[in-house]
Amino acid sequence: MKVSFLEFLRQSLQGEEPIHPLEQKMAKRWVKERLKKIYPELRNDPDALERAYQQLGMEQHEGVGKGACTVYEITLPDPNRRS
C-alpha cells in the first residue's frame, strides 16, 4: 500500500489518537494487579488498593522523537511523609 508524501506528512502532524477508554481501564487493572503482587495485604482490601493506586501519582507526558507516543511517569509516594 503506497501513501503519498503529503498524506504521510498530514498523518504524522496529527499526532497520536487519544487512548481508548477500554485501554485506560485495562492499564488501571494491570497496575492494580501488580500492586496486589507487590503488597499482598492489599488483596482483600479494595479501598486500600484504590488509595494505593491514587497515591502513585501517574502523570501523562507527550513522548519525544520519531513516532513518539504518550508516556506515563509514576511518582511513588514518600514513605517518610505522613498524610
C-alpha atoms as a printed R data frame, in Angstrom:
   type eleno elety resid chain resno       x      y      z
1  ATOM     1    CA   MET     A     1   0.000  0.000  0.000
2  ATOM     2    CA   LYS     A     2   1.547  3.265 -1.116
3  ATOM     3    CA   VAL     A     3   0.964  6.509  0.707
4  ATOM     4    CA   SER     A     4   1.745  9.822 -0.918
5  ATOM     5    CA   PHE     A     5   4.248 12.078  0.783
6  ATOM     6    CA   LEU     A     6   1.623 14.718  1.517
7  ATOM     7    CA   GLU     A     7  -0.697 12.119  3.085
8  ATOM     8    CA   PHE     A     8   2.185 10.767  5.184
9  ATOM     9    CA   LEU     A     9   3.077 14.294  6.310
10 ATOM    10    CA   ARG     A    10  -0.540 15.096  7.185
11 ATOM    11    CA   GLN     A    11  -0.879 11.895  9.243
12 ATOM    12    CA   SER     A    12   2.383 12.479 11.084
13 ATOM    13    CA   LEU     A    13   1.439 16.050 12.038
14 ATOM    14    CA   GLN     A    14  -1.909 14.996 13.514
15 ATOM    15    CA   GLY     A    15  -0.214 13.202 16.396
16 ATOM    16    CA   GLU     A    16  -1.396 10.224 18.380
17 ATOM    17    CA   GLU     A    17  -5.063  9.408 18.768
18 ATOM    18    CA   PRO     A    18  -6.388  9.661 22.324
19 ATOM    19    CA   ILE     A    19  -6.265  6.462 24.352
20 ATOM    20    CA   HIS     A    20  -9.460  4.425 24.143
21 ATOM    21    CA   PRO     A    21 -11.362  4.229 27.470
22 ATOM    22    CA   LEU     A    22 -11.205  0.425 27.407
23 ATOM    23    CA   GLU     A    23  -7.402  0.560 27.137
24 ATOM    24    CA   GLN     A    24  -7.304  3.001 30.061
25 ATOM    25    CA   LYS     A    25  -9.331  0.557 32.172
26 ATOM    26    CA   MET     A    26  -7.053 -2.312 31.162
27 ATOM    27    CA   ALA     A    27  -3.988 -0.306 32.160
28 ATOM    28    CA   LYS     A    28  -5.535  0.594 35.531
29 ATOM    29    CA   ARG     A    29  -6.361 -3.056 36.172
30 ATOM    30    CA   TRP     A    30  -2.813 -4.118 35.244
31 ATOM    31    CA   VAL     A    31  -1.318 -1.598 37.683
32 ATOM    32    CA   LYS     A    32  -3.665 -2.753 40.443
33 ATOM    33    CA   GLU     A    33  -2.762 -6.411 39.817
34 ATOM    34    CA   ARG     A    34   0.924 -5.508 40.121
35 ATOM    35    CA   LEU     A    35   0.218 -3.656 43.371
36 ATOM    36    CA   LYS     A    36  -1.514 -6.772 44.735
37 ATOM    37    CA   LYS     A    37   1.530 -8.894 43.908
38 ATOM    38    CA   ILE     A    38   3.945 -6.421 45.472
39 ATOM    39    CA   TYR     A    39   1.770 -5.716 48.521
40 ATOM    40    CA   PRO     A    40  -0.223 -8.873 49.397
41 ATOM    41    CA   GLU     A    41  -2.045 -7.054 52.196
42 ATOM    42    CA   LEU     A    42  -3.983 -5.093 49.524
43 ATOM    43    CA   ARG     A    43  -5.553 -8.226 48.006
44 ATOM    44    CA   ASN     A    44  -8.613 -8.267 50.260
45 ATOM    45    CA   ASP     A    45  -8.977 -4.534 50.803
46 ATOM    46    CA   PRO     A    46 -10.357 -2.780 47.684
47 ATOM    47    CA   ASP     A    47 -10.452  0.638 49.361
48 ATOM    48    CA   ALA     A    48  -6.785  0.461 50.342
49 ATOM    49    CA   LEU     A    49  -5.936 -0.787 46.840
50 ATOM    50    CA   GLU     A    50  -7.683  2.199 45.266
51 ATOM    51    CA   ARG     A    51  -5.892  4.604 47.652
52 ATOM    52    CA   ALA     A    52  -2.541  2.997 46.780
53 ATOM    53    CA   TYR     A    53  -3.324  3.376 43.079
54 ATOM    54    CA   GLN     A    54  -4.236  7.047 43.538
55 ATOM    55    CA   GLN     A    55  -1.060  7.704 45.555
56 ATOM    56    CA   LEU     A    56   1.141  6.536 42.685
57 ATOM    57    CA   GLY     A    57   0.767  9.948 41.088
58 ATOM    58    CA   MET     A    58   0.712  8.981 37.401
59 ATOM    59    CA   GLU     A    59   1.350 11.900 35.081
60 ATOM    60    CA   GLN     A    60   0.813 11.852 31.337
61 ATOM    61    CA   HIS     A    61   3.523 13.354 29.114
62 ATOM    62    CA   GLU     A    62   3.971 13.555 25.393
63 ATOM    63    CA   GLY     A    63   6.826 11.412 24.133
64 ATOM    64    CA   VAL     A    64   9.709 12.776 22.098
65 ATOM    65    CA   GLY     A    65  11.423 11.618 18.932
66 ATOM    66    CA   LYS     A    66  10.171  9.791 15.876
67 ATOM    67    CA   GLY     A    67   6.855  8.036 16.482
68 ATOM    68    CA   ALA     A    68   6.546  9.494 19.949
69 ATOM    69    CA   CYS     A    69   3.697  8.069 21.991
70 ATOM    70    CA   THR     A    70   2.185  9.111 25.265
71 ATOM    71    CA   VAL     A    71   4.420  8.314 28.236
72 ATOM    72    CA   TYR     A    72   3.249  7.838 31.812
73 ATOM    73    CA   GLU     A    73   5.534  8.803 34.669
74 ATOM    74    CA   ILE     A    74   4.824  7.252 38.048
75 ATOM    75    CA   THR     A    75   5.830  9.144 41.174
76 ATOM    76    CA   LEU     A    76   5.994  6.901 44.209
77 ATOM    77    CA   PRO     A    77   4.707  8.322 47.487
78 ATOM    78    CA   ASP     A    78   7.300  9.452 50.006
79 ATOM    79    CA   PRO     A    79   7.362  6.854 52.823
80 ATOM    80    CA   ASN     A    80   8.539  9.488 55.321
81 ATOM    81    CA   ARG     A    81   5.589 11.815 54.644
82 ATOM    82    CA   ARG     A    82   2.535 11.283 56.851
83 ATOM    83    CA   SER     A    83  -0.914 12.007 55.401
